[in-house]
């Protein structure tokens, strides 16, 4: 007689849950618990390699004044950002039509020249670099990779549970799982990470003695720019990777009192 399988399934489930709990870490400042299944050292090495590759493939700005600005702001933000073992480097890429920036886990910061049309001021640029550095501090990249691994595990488990079903039913359930995982898990989590980076970035720019009111001003300019360009692509809010601009401005305004307190300390 075969032994009942239910107790073993419960034990296996309990073991998986225990492993996931053990793999959780805490985001600085916000205290949010996050999944961490990917080692930082491996991700950092990959990031350093990718940044070197990007510098070879993408034109770097020759504007001395703008390069100096990016380096100056970057160093001030880096001085207050808790990113252990970071190999800080700040590069301005010559891409006038790209309104973006990024920071890789190893402390490699890339700013595309197009965003300077909207940052306009040193504090505006500090808003952008502070936000991007916050993604690295909060280990958002590693968290997304960990989440992806977990969702893949869920898909594999679903395939095992439905293998006795007709093939059409299996495909339908896998499709539903993929859509559900994206809309209900991945996209909301991406938006949450963006708001968290806004929060941390506001604190870092304030601690670097940049007026946090300028973060609100930057995002208001960004909202105006998007409206001038047609108001976005019409994607519904629940299908976006980023929060809508107006929500970001409202959240930053809520956080301003805390950031202004940090700014006053930094000025002293």
C-alpha positions, 0 to 999 in steps of 0.5 A, a space after each residue: 500500500 502506498 503511503 498518502 502523499 498529502 503529508 509529504 506535499 505539505 512538508 515540501 510546501 513548508 520547506 519551500 516557504 521556509 527557504 523563501 522567508 530565509 531569502 528575504 532582506 530589508 530595503 534601507 529606509 523603507 523597511 520593506 521586505 524583499 525576496 533575494 534569491 540572487 547573489 549580489 556579487 554575481 550580478 555586480 560582475 555582470 553589470 560591470 561587464 555590461 557597462 564596459 560593453 555599453 561604453 564601447 557601443 554608445 557615443 559618450 558626450 564630449 561636452 566638458 561642462 555637462 560631463 563635469 556636472 554629471 560627475 559632480 552631482 553623481 559624487 555628491 549622491 554617491 557620498 550619501 548612498 549606502 551601496 557597499 563595494 560600489 565602483 562608482 563611475 558617472 558617464 554622460 552618453 550622447 543621446 539627445 533624444 533619450 530622456 533616461 538614466 540608469 544605475 547598475 548594481 555595481 555603481 555604474 551610472 549612465 545619463 543620456 544627454 536628452 534628460 538634461 533638457 528636463 533636469 535643467 538645474 543641478 538639483 533637477 539632475 540630482 533628482 534623476 541620479 538619486 532615483 537611479 542610484 536608489 534602484 541599486 541601493 534597494 537591490 531592485 535588479 536582484 529582486 526582479 531576477 529573484 521574482 522571475 525565478 520564483 514565477 518560473 518555478 510556479 510555471 513549472 509546478 503548474 505544468 507538473 500538476 496539469 500534465 494529465 490534462 489535454 494539451 489544449 487545457 494545459 496551454 490555456 492554463 499556462 497562458 492564464 498563469 503568464 498573464 496573471 503573473 504579469 498583471 497581478 505580480 510583476 507590473 504592480 511590483 515594478 511600479 512599487 519599486 519605482 515609487 520606492 526609488 523616488 522615496 529613497 532618491 528624495 532622501 539622498 538628494 536632500 542629504 547631499 544638500 540639494 533642495 528636495 523641492 526641486 524633485 517635485 519641480 522636475 517631475 512637473 516639468 516631466 509631466 508637461 513634457 509628456 503632455 506636449 508630446 501627446 500624453 503618453 502611449 495610452 497604456 492603462 495604469 495597471 499595465 504600466 511598468 512605471 506609475 503615472 506621472 501625476 501619482 509620482 508628483 503627489 507621492 513626492 509632495 507627501 514625502 517632502 516634510 521628511 526630506 526637507 528635514 534631511 536637507 536642513 541637517 545637510 545644509 548645517 
